[in-house]
């Protein structure tokens, strides 16, 4: 864990990204992109080529590839993604326990994700995290997505929180910049597929080596 000389005991609200932060969907996302690319661009893409697709909404990614086939490619991606979801999604060590502790300690929690709400809730339920979150702000709930402040502001409004008492946690620059644009504290996760060093270039307030580090950052005593 880095940049944690100052704890954030004034923070009472935690906004989490979902994919690659709370649940390990990396294999699922990469496989879904590779399946889609092979369908439309046979033999042209391998794993390292699709990693930079992770983060923004599908529409933005596919718009850059072929504006005429955005809906078609999105449908291909989502069909495969839903079929393989439960087989390929995995948990990250320490996430459930950390979220449970924050919930039990009275922290206000929300998911702010660039995926659709139905898929987000599917992943949360699979990992047993859904019971901790009354607020989920997904792609289909907003007009603008991270790093635009709209989704974070919407989550904060639903929680009755202010930016200065919140922290945004995520695995991509969209999360860190979204937090900065909204006025929250920010935390990057070192297990980001894009790499710790890359995420650190966006200067999050803290970098978490494991999700349980968040408890120390917030000055919360872990459950025994």
Secondary structure, DSSP 8 states (H G I E B T S, - for coil): -BS-SS--TT--EEEE--BTTTEE-HHHHHHHHHHHHHHHSTTS--HHHHGGGSSS-HHHHHHHH-GGGHHHHHHHHHHHHHHHHHHH-EE-TTHHHHHHHHHHTT-EEEEE-SS-HHHHHHHHHHTT-GGG-SEEE-GGG-SS-TTSTHHHHHHHHHHT--GGGEEEEESSHHHHHHHHHHT-EEEEETT-TT-HHHHHTT--SEEESSTTHHHHHHT-----
